[in-house]
């Protein structure tokens, strides 16, 4: 069980890296956050910073509700943004084999660093899910919302005998195309990529929570 945090909100506020200009009211804001707990459940590290590096895949997904990707019942070709950016097939079929789309989010942690590009689709050194050296056990990803904000979070456990250091984080998405013929195809994307300004160190037999917050306004 995780014990109550041993720091106050004022203490946490001092650790937050400011990202806004005076009098600035951006319509879109995003953050990455990490909390590390020792094996007794005490908070031993807290970190929060702006999420700045959104990939073209995130922008493509954002465009779907903004510009629409629907087609008429007599059109079998997918809109260009789904084909050119997300790499989805241009045509599900020319007849009765229709397809529906579903997608989910996950968080991937890594131990490397790399230069950012819009087409980046993986972390430099992803940390695998497991109990071997340098690995972490990933819990279920939670996605929640409150007002204009989305919260994507995951708990990871270090069951190894040494510290695991996290230096990079990415918001991942998997899109599934479910065909009426019962077949399904999956496509994986990296929606954001950021390196931590300070490494997140998870000691042996400890756990950490990582959260990405996306907020809209205006």
N, C-alpha and C positions, 0 to 999 in steps of 0.2 A: 504494500500500500504506500502511496506517496503521501508524505507528511505535508502539513501546510507550509507554504513558502516562508523562509526565515528572513525575508526582506520586505520592506514596505513598498507601497506604490511610489513613494518619493524616491526611494533608492533605485527602483527600476527605471524611473523617469530619467535619472542621471545617466543611465547606460544607453539610452536611446539616441541614435545618431539622427540629428535633425536633417530634413531633406527639403523643406519648403522655404521659399523666399518670403520676406516680410509682406504681409497683406495679400499673399497669393492664395487662391482658392481653386486648386486643380479639380477637374471633374473626375479624374481617375487617379487612385493612389493604391499602391501595393507594398506589402512588407513581408520580410521573412523573419521568423522568430525562432529561437532555440532556448530550451531550458534543460539543464542537466541536473540529475539527482543522484546522490550517492546511494549505496546499498541500504542505508537506513531511511531513505526517502527524503533527505534534506536537499534543498536547492543549493547547488554549489557553483552554477554558472548560468548567467542569463545574457542573451544577446538579441538585439533587434536592429534591423537595418532596412532601408528601402530596397524593394525589388525593382531593378532597373532594366534588366536585359530580356525583353520579350522577343520571341522569335516570330518569323513570318507565319508559323503554324497557329500561334495564338491569335495573331491579327486576322488570319483567315477565319478562324472560328468565331471571332468577334464580329466579323463582317456578315456572317450568316443571318443573325437576327436583324441586322441593320439594313442590308440591301435585299435580303430574301434570296432563297435558293430554290423556290418552288418552280415547277414547270407544269404546263398544261397536260391534261390526260392524254393528249395525242403526241406529246413530245417525249422522245426516249433518250435524249442526250442530256447529261448532267451540266449544270452551269459551270463556266470556266474556272471559277475560284476553287471548286471542289476538285477539278481535274488538274489544273496547272500548279496549284500550291499544295493541296493535300494529297495529290497523287491518286485520288480515287478513280475508279474506272469511268470512262465517259458514257458508258451505256450498260445498264443492268441487263437488258435484254431488248429484243425487238418485238416482244410478244407478251406472254402471260407471266413470265418469271420476274415479278416485281421485287423490289428490295426496300427495306426500311433501315434507318440508321439509328444506332444507339452508341453512347460514348460515356466513359468514366474518367476520373482523375486519380492520380497517385503522386507520391513524392519520392524522388530518387536522391540518395545522398552519395557523395563521392569523396575521394581522398586526393584528387589531383587538381590542376588548374589548366585553363586554356583560354586563348583569345576568343572573344565572342564574335559570332556572325549571325545574320538573320536566318541562315539555313542550317544552323547547328542543330543536330538531332540526337546527341548523346553527351553524357558527361565525360570528362577526361579519364577518370578512373572510378567507375561506379563501384560502390560497396555492395557486395553480394549479400543476399539473405541467407544466413546460416550461422553456425556456431564455430566455424573454423577461424584461424588466425586472421585478423583484420576484417572479419565479417560482423554484421549486425543482424539481429532477428527483427524483422519489420512486423508491426501489428497492423490491424485493419485501418485503412484510411477513413477518416471521418470528414464529411462535407456538410457544413451547416451554413445557415444564413440568418442575419439579423438586420432588418431594414435594408439599407443599400449595400451591405457588406457580405462577402462570402468568406468562409473560413475553411481551409483545407488543412488537415492536421494528421500526424502519424506519431505513434510511440514506437521507439526502437530500443532494443535490449542488447547489452553487451555481455554475452555469456562466456567470453573468452577470459584468459588469464592476464591480458595486457590491455592498455588503453587503446581505444580506436579514435583516431582524429578525423574529423569531418571538415573539409575545406570548401566543398561546393555543394550546391543544392539545385534541383530542377523540378519544375512542375511538369508531370508527364500526363499524356492522355492516350487512351486506346479507343479507337473508333471501330465498331463492328457493323458490317453490312450483312443483314439477315435476309436471305432470299426466300421467296415463297416455295422454292424447290427444296427447302430445309438445309441448304448449304450456308456457310457463313465464312466471311473473310475478315481478318483483323488487321488494323493499321496502327502503328505506334508513332507518337510524336513527342518531341520535347517542346513544351510551350514557353518555358522560361529557363534561363541559366544565370546563376549568380555565384560568385565566390564570396566566402565570408571574410570580412575585413579583419577578423580575429578567428583563428581556428577554434572549432568546438571539440573539446576533449572529453570523451566518454570513458571513465575508468572501468576496470574490470568489475563485473557483477553489478553494473549500474544501468540506468536507463536515461533516455532523453526524449523530449517531445519537440517536434518541429512543426511549425505552422506557417502557412502562407495566407495572408489576408489581402483580399481584393475589394476595394471600396469604390463606389460610383456616387456621384453627386451632380447637381445641376440639371 
